[in-house]
Amino acid sequence: MKFLSSGTLYRFCALKVLENKNKYNVRFIGKIAKSITLKKLQNKKLYNPEVAKLSSIIAKKSYVRKALKSFQKNFINKYRLVVVEGRDIGSKIMPTADLKLFFTCSTKEKAKRRLKEFKSLNKKITLKQVEKALIQRDNEDTKRKISPLIMTENAVLVDTTKLTIKQMEAKLTNLVRSSIKEKYGNL
């Protein structure tokens, strides 16, 4: 299966906007969206706090979402067996997905995990700063008019707060196996 984190698409656009001195419009974003490759989405600069902040801002713009939706749909059609992660995947991008998972986690634990990611890029960032940014982003994403963060009716809720990586792997493996068996039988 191929994996895509839709957040990296918005981060990539934000990085390009920052590199363009914060100037962007429909045409510029369209050009960026067409230039995206899976390799470009592995850039460590995408996890810079400035990029994260701007990606949340530009994600509210319908023309940005439209340009990136096109990339996501092409990705899904090209690879067919995919795992796509993002805040509107189950509701907007893949509403008929075989399995939809909705992850939750306590803000404190989520901030600790994100801090580990950020520490390699920005040694000065604090847990409190990360926590504040996560709360703000979650609040903005659940209240935005275009593609808000919602749990769809047919999604499976997975609380990761107290799970280790190994426990998460086991839980997700079981959920995927059950979904495949239910839909396709024993393979």
MDTraj code that builds the backbone (N, CA, C; nanometers):
import mdtraj as md
import numpy as np

residues = "MET LYS PHE LEU SER SER GLY THR LEU TYR ARG PHE CYS ALA LEU LYS VAL LEU GLU ASN LYS ASN LYS TYR ASN VAL ARG PHE ILE GLY LYS ILE ALA LYS SER ILE THR LEU LYS LYS LEU GLN ASN LYS LYS LEU TYR ASN PRO GLU VAL ALA LYS LEU SER SER ILE ILE ALA LYS LYS SER TYR VAL ARG LYS ALA LEU LYS SER PHE GLN LYS ASN PHE ILE ASN LYS TYR ARG LEU VAL VAL VAL GLU GLY ARG ASP ILE GLY SER LYS ILE MET PRO THR ALA ASP LEU LYS LEU PHE PHE THR CYS SER THR LYS GLU LYS ALA LYS ARG ARG LEU LYS GLU PHE LYS SER LEU ASN LYS LYS ILE THR LEU LYS GLN VAL GLU LYS ALA LEU ILE GLN ARG ASP ASN GLU ASP THR LYS ARG LYS ILE SER PRO LEU ILE MET THR GLU ASN ALA VAL LEU VAL ASP THR THR LYS LEU THR ILE LYS GLN MET GLU ALA LYS LEU THR ASN LEU VAL ARG SER SER ILE LYS GLU LYS TYR GLY ASN LEU".split()
xyz = np.array([
    [0.0841, -0.1185, 0.0000],
    [0.0000, 0.0000, 0.0000],
    [0.0884, 0.1245, 0.0000],
    [0.0427, 0.2260, -0.0674],
    [0.1123, 0.3546, -0.0668],
    [0.0501, 0.4424, 0.0406],
    [0.1327, 0.5239, 0.1044],
    [0.0868, 0.6109, 0.2126],
    [0.1004, 0.7576, 0.1730],
    [-0.0017, 0.8353, 0.2094],
    [0.0011, 0.9793, 0.1887],
    [-0.0561, 1.0485, 0.3121],
    [0.0184, 1.1428, 0.3638],
    [-0.0315, 1.2291, 0.4706],
    [-0.0718, 1.3601, 0.4043],
    [-0.2001, 1.3885, 0.4019],
    [-0.2459, 1.5091, 0.3317],
    [-0.1897, 1.6363, 0.3945],
    [-0.1578, 1.6312, 0.5221],
    [-0.0999, 1.7479, 0.5880],
    [0.0309, 1.7911, 0.5246],
    [0.1067, 1.6937, 0.4727],
    [0.2334, 1.7300, 0.4081],
    [0.2093, 1.8095, 0.2801],
    [0.0955, 1.7884, 0.2162],
    [0.0622, 1.8661, 0.0958],
    [0.0449, 2.0140, 0.1314],
    [-0.0284, 2.0398, 0.2398],
    [-0.0500, 2.1775, 0.2837],
    [0.0806, 2.2385, 0.3346],
    [0.1603, 2.1584, 0.4005],
    [0.2898, 2.2053, 0.4478],
    [0.3816, 2.2394, 0.3303],
    [0.3775, 2.1562, 0.2255],
    [0.4601, 2.1823, 0.1074],
    [0.4196, 2.3163, 0.0450],
    [0.2899, 2.3375, 0.0305],
    [0.2426, 2.4659, -0.0237],
    [0.2867, 2.5816, 0.0655],
    [0.2746, 2.5643, 0.1962],
    [0.3143, 2.6698, 0.2900],
    [0.4634, 2.6999, 0.2779],
    [0.5446, 2.5965, 0.2661],
    [0.6888, 2.6165, 0.2501],
    [0.7178, 2.6975, 0.1241],
    [0.6515, 2.6637, 0.0150],
    [0.6733, 2.7358, -0.1106],
    [0.6252, 2.8809, -0.1006],
    [0.5160, 2.9022, -0.0291],
    [0.4661, 3.0383, -0.0079],
    [0.5683, 3.1184, 0.0735],
    [0.6227, 3.0585, 0.1782],
    [0.7245, 3.1269, 0.2590],
    [0.8480, 3.1595, 0.1753],
    [0.8866, 3.0661, 0.0904],
    [1.0014, 3.0889, 0.0023],
    [0.9726, 3.1986, -0.1006],
    [0.8441, 3.2230, -0.1252],
    [0.8006, 3.3269, -0.2199],
    [0.7603, 3.4551, -0.1449],
    [0.8162, 3.4748, -0.0271],
    [0.7922, 3.5948, 0.0549],
    [0.6440, 3.6157, 0.0879],
    [0.5733, 3.5062, 0.1150],
    [0.4319, 3.5073, 0.1547],
    [0.3368, 3.5583, 0.0466],
    [0.3817, 3.5607, -0.0768],
    [0.2938, 3.6017, -0.1868],
    [0.2383, 3.4765, -0.2536],
    [0.1066, 3.4700, -0.2610],
    [0.0456, 3.3554, -0.3289],
    [-0.0946, 3.3916, -0.3764],
    [-0.1397, 3.3170, -0.4776],
    [-0.2735, 3.3329, -0.5336],
    [-0.3142, 3.1997, -0.5959],
    [-0.4276, 3.1968, -0.6606],
    [-0.4800, 3.0732, -0.7186],
    [-0.3802, 3.0114, -0.8164],
    [-0.3253, 3.0931, -0.9025],
    [-0.2320, 3.0435, -1.0046],
    [-0.1042, 2.9871, -0.9415],
    [-0.0506, 3.0593, -0.8457],
    [0.0715, 3.0154, -0.7776],
    [0.0492, 2.8817, -0.7075],
    [-0.0610, 2.8693, -0.6339],
    [-0.0922, 2.7449, -0.5621],
    [-0.1151, 2.6313, -0.6616],
    [-0.1835, 2.6584, -0.7711],
    [-0.2052, 2.5567, -0.8744],
    [-0.0736, 2.5045, -0.9301],
    [0.0186, 2.5959, -0.9521],
    [0.1514, 2.5596, -1.0036],
    [0.2259, 2.4722, -0.9014],
    [0.2187, 2.5120, -0.7758],
    [0.2830, 2.4338, -0.6696],
    [0.2219, 2.2938, -0.6640],
    [0.0893, 2.2865, -0.6636],
    [0.0194, 2.1580, -0.6533],
    [0.0611, 2.0633, -0.7659],
    [0.0785, 2.1163, -0.8843],
    [0.1185, 2.0331, -0.9986],
    [0.2635, 1.9876, -0.9889],
    [0.3442, 2.0563, -0.9082],
    [0.4862, 2.0211, -0.8968],
    [0.5140, 1.9199, -0.7853],
    [0.4132, 1.8857, -0.7067],
    [0.4341, 1.7980, -0.5911],
    [0.4651, 1.6551, -0.6362],
    [0.5630, 1.5972, -0.5685],
    [0.5937, 1.4546, -0.5847],
    [0.6048, 1.3948, -0.4457],
    [0.5938, 1.2640, -0.4361],
    [0.6062, 1.1997, -0.3049],
    [0.7442, 1.2252, -0.2452],
    [0.8457, 1.2308, -0.3278],
    [0.9815, 1.2577, -0.2789],
    [0.9907, 1.3975, -0.2170],
    [0.9283, 1.4973, -0.2813],
    [0.9318, 1.6340, -0.2284],
    [0.8609, 1.6443, -0.0935],
    [0.7687, 1.5541, -0.0669],
    [0.6939, 1.5564, 0.0588],
    [0.7742, 1.4984, 0.1753],
    [0.8955, 1.4561, 0.1492],
    [0.9824, 1.4027, 0.2546],
    [1.0796, 1.5077, 0.3084],
    [1.0638, 1.6303, 0.2644],
    [1.1516, 1.7403, 0.3047],
    [1.1340, 1.7710, 0.4536],
    [1.2423, 1.7676, 0.5304],
    [1.2350, 1.7942, 0.6750],
    [1.1895, 1.9367, 0.7062],
    [1.2090, 2.0284, 0.6135],
    [1.1673, 2.1673, 0.6349],
    [1.0153, 2.1787, 0.6504],
    [0.9419, 2.0777, 0.6060],
    [0.7957, 2.0809, 0.6151],
    [0.7475, 2.0810, 0.7601],
    [0.8353, 2.0437, 0.8531],
    [0.7956, 2.0357, 0.9934],
    [0.8452, 2.1533, 1.0763],
    [0.8883, 2.2560, 1.0089],
    [0.9264, 2.3802, 1.0740],
    [0.7993, 2.4442, 1.1316],
    [0.8017, 2.4966, 1.2538],
    [0.6817, 2.5572, 1.3126],
    [0.6194, 2.6693, 1.2278],
    [0.7020, 2.7488, 1.1587],
    [0.6480, 2.8541, 1.0700],
    [0.5647, 2.7925, 0.9577],
    [0.6147, 2.6836, 0.9028],
    [0.5449, 2.6128, 0.7950],
    [0.4136, 2.5574, 0.8484],
    [0.4186, 2.4959, 0.9665],
    [0.2978, 2.4385, 1.0273],
    [0.1904, 2.5454, 1.0476],
    [0.2328, 2.6603, 1.0984],
    [0.1380, 2.7693, 1.1244],
    [0.0738, 2.8191, 0.9942],
    [0.1559, 2.8423, 0.8923],
    [0.1025, 2.8910, 0.7655],
    [0.0175, 2.7856, 0.6952],
    [0.0534, 2.6589, 0.7081],
    [-0.0248, 2.5543, 0.6413],
    [-0.1678, 2.5517, 0.6942],
    [-0.1839, 2.5764, 0.8231],
    [-0.3175, 2.5808, 0.8818],
    [-0.3970, 2.7006, 0.8284],
    [-0.3289, 2.8100, 0.8030],
    [-0.3942, 2.9302, 0.7498],
    [-0.4371, 2.9102, 0.6045],
    [-0.3462, 2.8599, 0.5219],
    [-0.3812, 2.8443, 0.3796],
    [-0.4790, 2.7299, 0.3564],
    [-0.4858, 2.6355, 0.4509],
    [-0.5784, 2.5232, 0.4377],
    [-0.7246, 2.5684, 0.4421],
    [-0.7480, 2.6900, 0.4889],
    [-0.8846, 2.7439, 0.4956],
    [-0.9315, 2.7985, 0.3609],
    [-0.8409, 2.8135, 0.2671],
    [-0.8749, 2.8719, 0.1367],
    [-0.9255, 2.7638, 0.0422],
    [-1.0420, 2.7867, -0.0151],
    [-1.1044, 2.6852, -0.1006],
    [-1.0187, 2.6511, -0.2218],
    [-0.9518, 2.7494, -0.2815],
    [-0.8713, 2.7192, -0.4002],
    [-0.7493, 2.6343, -0.3667],
    [-0.6982, 2.6471, -0.2446],
    [-0.5863, 2.5626, -0.2015],
    [-0.6369, 2.4194, -0.1849],
    [-0.7498, 2.4043, -0.1173],
    [-0.8061, 2.2714, -0.0948],
    [-0.8403, 2.2047, -0.2278],
    [-0.8938, 2.2832, -0.3204],
    [-0.9306, 2.2285, -0.4516],
    [-0.8067, 2.1779, -0.5262],
    [-0.7001, 2.2566, -0.5265],
    [-0.5769, 2.2173, -0.5962],
    [-0.5182, 2.0903, -0.5339],
    [-0.5208, 2.0814, -0.4024],
    [-0.4625, 1.9657, -0.3359],
    [-0.5545, 1.8445, -0.3391],
    [-0.6843, 1.8674, -0.3467],
    [-0.7786, 1.7561, -0.3615],
    [-0.7500, 1.6825, -0.4919],
    [-0.7200, 1.7568, -0.5932],
    [-0.6875, 1.6980, -0.7225],
    [-0.5653, 1.6055, -0.7098],
    [-0.4613, 1.6509, -0.6404],
    [-0.3426, 1.5677, -0.6192],
    [-0.3819, 1.4396, -0.5451],
    [-0.4623, 1.4545, -0.4399],
    [-0.5015, 1.3394, -0.3583],
    [-0.5830, 1.2387, -0.4386],
    [-0.6773, 1.2870, -0.5171],
    [-0.7598, 1.1979, -0.5996],
    [-0.6721, 1.1239, -0.7017],
    [-0.5779, 1.1951, -0.7625],
    [-0.4866, 1.1319, -0.8582],
    [-0.4018, 1.0245, -0.7901],
    [-0.3548, 1.0551, -0.6698],
    [-0.2760, 0.9594, -0.5916],
    [-0.3579, 0.8327, -0.5658],
    [-0.4816, 0.8502, -0.5216],
    [-0.5701, 0.7374, -0.4899],
    [-0.5963, 0.6539, -0.6149],
    [-0.6276, 0.7201, -0.7263],
    [-0.6558, 0.6482, -0.8504],
    [-0.5325, 0.5774, -0.9061],
    [-0.4167, 0.6395, -0.8920],
    [-0.2927, 0.5821, -0.9457],
    [-0.2519, 0.4559, -0.8701],
    [-0.2575, 0.4610, -0.7367],
    [-0.2065, 0.3495, -0.6573],
    [-0.3148, 0.2539, -0.6084],
    [-0.4385, 0.2978, -0.6026],
    [-0.5553, 0.2184, -0.5661],
    [-0.5507, 0.1571, -0.4254],
    [-0.4438, 0.0880, -0.3885],
    [-0.4308, 0.0347, -0.2529],
    [-0.3525, 0.1362, -0.1717],
    [-0.4264, 0.2199, -0.0982],
    [-0.3637, 0.3334, -0.0311],
    [-0.4099, 0.3483, 0.1128],
    [-0.3254, 0.4154, 0.1881],
    [-0.3612, 0.4651, 0.3203],
    [-0.3396, 0.6156, 0.3100],
    [-0.4472, 0.6899, 0.3336],
    [-0.4377, 0.8350, 0.3255],
    [-0.4800, 0.8911, 0.4603],
    [-0.3933, 0.9738, 0.5154],
    [-0.4165, 1.0308, 0.6477],
    [-0.4394, 1.1806, 0.6327],
    [-0.5392, 1.2319, 0.7032],
    [-0.5643, 1.3747, 0.6999],
    [-0.6945, 1.4096, 0.7678],
    [-0.7181, 1.5377, 0.7818],
    [-0.8316, 1.5854, 0.8597],
    [-0.9652, 1.5826, 0.7860],
    [-0.9649, 1.5696, 0.6551],
    [-1.0934, 1.5616, 0.5834],
    [-1.0977, 1.4435, 0.4870],
    [-1.0138, 1.3462, 0.5075],
    [-1.0050, 1.2332, 0.4149],
    [-1.1356, 1.1529, 0.4161],
    [-1.1821, 1.1140, 0.5335],
    [-1.3039, 1.0333, 0.5428],
    [-1.4297, 1.1074, 0.5034],
    [-1.4304, 1.2384, 0.5197],
    [-1.5513, 1.3158, 0.4884],
    [-1.5530, 1.3716, 0.3465],
    [-1.4370, 1.4071, 0.2918],
    [-1.4351, 1.4746, 0.1610],
    [-1.3559, 1.4019, 0.0525],
    [-1.2403, 1.3505, 0.0853],
    [-1.1504, 1.2951, -0.0153],
    [-1.1850, 1.1497, -0.0492],
    [-1.2078, 1.0685, 0.0527],
    [-1.2388, 0.9265, 0.0330],
    [-1.3633, 0.8869, 0.1126],
    [-1.4783, 0.9443, 0.0805],
    [-1.5978, 0.9149, 0.1604],
    [-1.6438, 0.7685, 0.1535],
    [-1.5973, 0.6931, 0.0523],
    [-1.6366, 0.5524, 0.0404],
    [-1.5215, 0.4572, 0.0729],
    [-1.4255, 0.5044, 0.1508],
    [-1.3105, 0.4210, 0.1885],
    [-1.3569, 0.2940, 0.2590],
    [-1.2818, 0.1866, 0.2402],
    [-1.3152, 0.0590, 0.3046],
    [-1.3091, 0.0684, 0.4559],
    [-1.2155, 0.1464, 0.5071],
    [-1.2005, 0.1620, 0.6513],
    [-1.1623, 0.3065, 0.6803],
    [-1.2358, 0.3671, 0.7717],
    [-1.2048, 0.5036, 0.8154],
    [-1.1731, 0.4996, 0.9640],
    [-1.0619, 0.5594, 0.9992],
    [-1.0211, 0.5663, 1.1385],
    [-1.0170, 0.7121, 1.1808],
    [-1.0669, 0.7396, 1.2988],
    [-1.0631, 0.8748, 1.3537],
    [-0.9834, 0.8676, 1.4828],
    [-0.8659, 0.9302, 1.4820],
    [-0.7755, 0.9229, 1.5960],
    [-0.7966, 1.0397, 1.6914],
    [-0.7947, 1.0078, 1.8202],
    [-0.7962, 1.1108, 1.9237],
    [-0.6786, 1.0839, 2.0173],
    [-0.6434, 1.1857, 2.0895],
    [-0.5333, 1.1763, 2.1847],
    [-0.5448, 1.2964, 2.2769],
    [-0.5068, 1.2791, 2.4015],
    [-0.5099, 1.3940, 2.4920],
    [-0.4154, 1.5007, 2.4368],
    [-0.4494, 1.6245, 2.4600],
    [-0.3675, 1.7350, 2.4106],
    [-0.2268, 1.7279, 2.4686],
    [-0.2149, 1.6954, 2.5949],
    [-0.0837, 1.6881, 2.6610],
    [0.0041, 1.5822, 2.5937],
    [-0.0505, 1.4643, 2.5701],
    [0.0269, 1.3561, 2.5075],
    [0.0598, 1.3898, 2.3619],
    [-0.0363, 1.4470, 2.2919],
    [-0.0131, 1.4867, 2.1524],
    [0.0998, 1.5897, 2.1452],
    [0.1010, 1.6834, 2.2380],
    [0.2054, 1.7862, 2.2413],
    [0.3426, 1.7245, 2.2700],
    [0.3492, 1.6270, 2.3604],
    [0.4760, 1.5601, 2.3900],
    [0.5296, 1.4904, 2.2647],
    [0.4413, 1.4237, 2.1921],
    [0.4826, 1.3531, 2.0704],
    [0.5290, 1.4509, 1.9629],
    [0.4556, 1.5589, 1.9455],
    [0.4904, 1.6573, 1.8434],
    [0.6206, 1.7294, 1.8797],
    [0.6412, 1.7530, 2.0090],
    [0.7639, 1.8191, 2.0533],
    [0.8873, 1.7387, 2.0109],
    [0.8791, 1.6071, 2.0207],
    [0.9899, 1.5218, 1.9778],
    [1.0209, 1.5440, 1.8297],
    [0.9160, 1.5576, 1.7479],
    [0.9351, 1.5827, 1.6048],
    [1.0008, 1.7185, 1.5823],
    [0.9537, 1.8188, 1.6545],
    [1.0021, 1.9557, 1.6348],
    [1.1424, 1.9788, 1.6899],
    [1.1810, 1.9061, 1.7941],
    [1.3084, 1.9312, 1.8613],
    [1.4274, 1.9245, 1.7655],
    [1.4219, 1.8367, 1.6661],
    [1.5348, 1.8257, 1.5738],
    [1.5478, 1.9495, 1.4849],
    [1.4400, 2.0237, 1.4701],
    [1.4407, 2.1422, 1.3845],
    [1.4570, 2.2717, 1.4631],
    [1.3990, 2.2756, 1.5814],
    [1.3973, 2.3990, 1.6584],
    [1.4223, 2.3660, 1.8055],
    [1.5444, 2.3788, 1.8485],
    [1.5836, 2.3411, 1.9848],
    [1.5172, 2.4279, 2.0916],
    [1.4708, 2.5457, 2.0551],
    [1.4181, 2.6400, 2.1539],
    [1.2688, 2.6237, 2.1814],
    [1.1985, 2.5441, 2.1039],
    [1.0535, 2.5313, 2.1204],
    [1.0224, 2.4565, 2.2510],
    [0.9156, 2.4991, 2.3179],
    [0.8782, 2.4389, 2.4460],
    [0.7506, 2.3567, 2.4328],
    [0.7296, 2.2714, 2.5306],
    [0.6087, 2.1889, 2.5338],
    [0.4850, 2.2782, 2.5374],
    [0.4908, 2.3837, 2.6171],
    [0.3771, 2.4760, 2.6290],
    [0.3444, 2.5417, 2.4942],
    [0.4475, 2.5806, 2.4177],
    [0.4256, 2.6405, 2.2852],
    [0.3607, 2.5403, 2.1893],
    [0.4085, 2.4175, 2.1932],
    [0.3536, 2.3134, 2.1054],
    [0.2084, 2.2855, 2.1427],
    [0.1823, 2.2745, 2.2718],
    [0.0466, 2.2471, 2.3199],
    [-0.0493, 2.3595, 2.2775],
    [-0.0074, 2.4828, 2.2954],
    [-0.0898, 2.5984, 2.2572],
    [-0.1197, 2.5957, 2.1064],
    [-0.0190, 2.5664, 2.0259],
    [-0.0365, 2.5615, 1.8804],
    [-0.1321, 2.4492, 1.8401],
    [-0.1217, 2.3344, 1.9059],
    [-0.2114, 2.2219, 1.8745],
    [-0.3564, 2.2540, 1.9103],
    [-0.3765, 2.3151, 2.0249],
    [-0.5123, 2.3529, 2.0660],
    [-0.5713, 2.4508, 1.9659],
    [-0.4927, 2.5502, 1.9284],
    [-0.5398, 2.6502, 1.8326],
    [-0.5729, 2.5857, 1.6978],
    [-0.4844, 2.4997, 1.6503],
    [-0.5061, 2.4358, 1.5204],
    [-0.6301, 2.3464, 1.5218],
    [-0.6443, 2.2636, 1.6253],
    [-0.7613, 2.1768, 1.6348],
    [-0.8894, 2.2585, 1.6399],
    [-0.8867, 2.3679, 1.7150],
    [-1.0029, 2.4558, 1.7252],
    [-1.0374, 2.5163, 1.5888],
    [-0.9360, 2.5672, 1.5204],
    [-0.9583, 2.6267, 1.3879],
    [-1.0079, 2.5226, 1.2883],
    [-0.9481, 2.4031, 1.2910],
    [-0.9848, 2.3004, 1.1939],
    [-1.1256, 2.2456, 1.2156],
    [-1.1707, 2.2377, 1.3392],
    [-1.3065, 2.1884, 1.3641],
    [-1.4119, 2.2946, 1.3330],
    [-1.3726, 2.4221, 1.3352],
    [-1.4693, 2.5305, 1.3124],
    [-1.4629, 2.5920, 1.1729],
    [-1.3661, 2.5503, 1.0905],
    [-1.3570, 2.6125, 0.9581],
    [-1.4770, 2.5706, 0.8729],
    [-1.5153, 2.6575, 0.7815],
    [-1.6323, 2.6333, 0.6975],
    [-1.6064, 2.5292, 0.5899],
    [-1.4856, 2.5311, 0.5335],
    [-1.4518, 2.4395, 0.4243],
    [-1.3811, 2.3172, 0.4810],
    [-1.4399, 2.1998, 0.4595],
    [-1.3810, 2.0723, 0.5026],
    [-1.3355, 2.0722, 0.6482],
    [-1.4273, 2.0953, 0.7417],
    [-1.3861, 2.0940, 0.8823],
    [-1.3457, 1.9536, 0.9275],
    [-1.2679, 1.9493, 1.0342],
    [-1.2297, 1.8224, 1.0955],
    [-1.3531, 1.7669, 1.1671],
    [-1.4042, 1.6543, 1.1156],
    [-1.5199, 1.5889, 1.1783],
    [-1.4986, 1.4373, 1.1760],
    [-1.5630, 1.3707, 1.2681],
    [-1.5626, 1.2252, 1.2663],
    [-1.6870, 1.1818, 1.1894],
    [-1.6659, 1.1093, 1.0808],
    [-1.7812, 1.0635, 1.0020],
    [-1.8538, 0.9524, 1.0776],
    [-1.9787, 0.9345, 1.0416],
    [-2.0637, 0.8385, 1.1105],
    [-2.0073, 0.6957, 1.1072],
    [-1.9436, 0.6590, 0.9970],
    [-1.8963, 0.5211, 0.9811],
    [-1.7476, 0.5027, 1.0144],
    [-1.6886, 0.5968, 1.0848],
    [-1.5470, 0.5861, 1.1226],
    [-1.5321, 0.5120, 1.2551],
    [-1.4183, 0.4488, 1.2716],
    [-1.3848, 0.3810, 1.3963],
    [-1.3006, 0.4781, 1.4802],
    [-1.3438, 0.5028, 1.6024],
    [-1.2718, 0.5929, 1.6918],
    [-1.1563, 0.5177, 1.7577],
    [-1.0353, 0.5740, 1.7480],
    [-0.9161, 0.5137, 1.8074],
    [-0.8502, 0.6185, 1.8967],
    [-0.8534, 0.5944, 2.0281],
    [-0.7876, 0.6848, 2.1223],
    [-0.6452, 0.6334, 2.1447],
    [-0.5479, 0.7129, 2.1047],
    [-0.4076, 0.6709, 2.1114],
    [-0.3354, 0.7206, 2.2367],
    [-0.4044, 0.7900, 2.3233],
    [-0.3408, 0.8547, 2.4381],
    [-0.2502, 0.7606, 2.5173],
    [-0.2979, 0.6437, 2.5488],
    [-0.2219, 0.5532, 2.6358],
    [-0.1580, 0.4367, 2.5607],
    [-0.1564, 0.4440, 2.4283],
    [-0.1014, 0.3343, 2.3503],
    [0.0439, 0.3588, 2.3105],
    [0.1234, 0.2535, 2.3208],
    [0.2602, 0.2599, 2.2692],
    [0.2545, 0.2383, 2.1183],
    [0.3661, 0.2562, 2.0520],
    [0.3693, 0.2332, 1.9074],
    [0.3352, 0.0870, 1.8761],
    [0.3886, -0.0062, 1.9525],
    [0.3599, -0.1483, 1.9295],
    [0.2113, -0.1787, 1.9508],
    [0.1521, -0.1193, 2.0534],
    [0.0091, -0.1389, 2.0786],
    [-0.0743, -0.0799, 1.9649],
    [-0.0311, 0.0366, 1.9154],
    [-0.1010, 0.0990, 1.8015],
    [-0.0936, 0.0093, 1.6790],
    [0.0254, -0.0428, 1.6503],
    [0.0429, -0.1313, 1.5345],
    [-0.0501, -0.2514, 1.5446],
    [-0.0554, -0.3123, 1.6626],
    [-0.1406, -0.4300, 1.6824],
    [-0.2881, -0.3949, 1.6641],
    [-0.3288, -0.2826, 1.7225],
    [-0.4693, -0.2403, 1.7125],
    [-0.5075, -0.2120, 1.5671],
    [-0.4227, -0.1368, 1.4968],
    [-0.4518, -0.1024, 1.3575],
    [-0.4488, -0.2249, 1.2679],
    [-0.3550, -0.3144, 1.2909],
    [-0.3485, -0.4385, 1.2128],
    [-0.4776, -0.5177, 1.2283],
    [-0.5261, -0.5283, 1.3523],
    [-0.6521, -0.6001, 1.3764],
    [-0.7701, -0.5314, 1.3079],
    [-0.7756, -0.3998, 1.3157],
    [-0.8850, -0.3264, 1.2510],
    [-0.8822, -0.3459, 1.0988],
    [-0.7641, -0.3389, 1.0405],
    [-0.7513, -0.3562, 0.8950],
    [-0.7891, -0.4994, 0.8552],
    [-0.7368, -0.5966, 0.9282],
    [-0.7694, -0.7374, 0.8973],
    [-0.9197, -0.7621, 0.9073],
    [-0.9819, -0.7100, 1.0117],
    [-1.1272, -0.7276, 1.0291],
    [-1.2040, -0.6638, 0.9146],
    [-1.1610, -0.5438, 0.8748],
    [-1.2272, -0.4728, 0.7653],
    [-1.2146, -0.5504, 0.6343],
    [-1.0957, -0.6004, 0.6069],
    [-1.0730, -0.6778, 0.4838],
    [-1.1558, -0.8049, 0.4844],
    [-1.1560, -0.8737, 0.5973],
    [-1.2324, -0.9987, 0.6089],
    [-1.3814, -0.9734, 0.5909],
    [-1.4320, -0.8664, 0.6521],
    [-1.5739, -0.8323, 0.6416],
    [-1.6139, -0.8011, 0.4979],
    [-1.5271, -0.7264, 0.4280],
    [-1.5608, -0.6827, 0.2939],
    [-1.5260, -0.7857, 0.1861],
    [-1.4133, -0.8541, 0.2024],
    [-1.3632, -0.9430, 0.0954],
    [-1.3537, -1.0886, 0.1337],
    [-1.3810, -1.1215, 0.2616],
    [-1.3681, -1.2600, 0.3061],
    [-1.2230, -1.2922, 0.3355],
    [-1.1956, -1.4195, 0.3578],
    [-1.0576, -1.4620, 0.3847],
    [-0.9780, -1.4569, 0.2554],
    [-0.8657, -1.3903, 0.2601],
    [-0.7799, -1.3811, 0.1417],
    [-0.6646, -1.4792, 0.1511],
])
top = md.Topology()
chain = top.add_chain()
for i, resn in enumerate(residues, 1):
    res = top.add_residue(resn, chain, resSeq=i)
    for name in ("N", "CA", "C"):
        top.add_atom(name, md.element.get_by_symbol(name[0]), res)
traj = md.Trajectory(xyz[None], top)
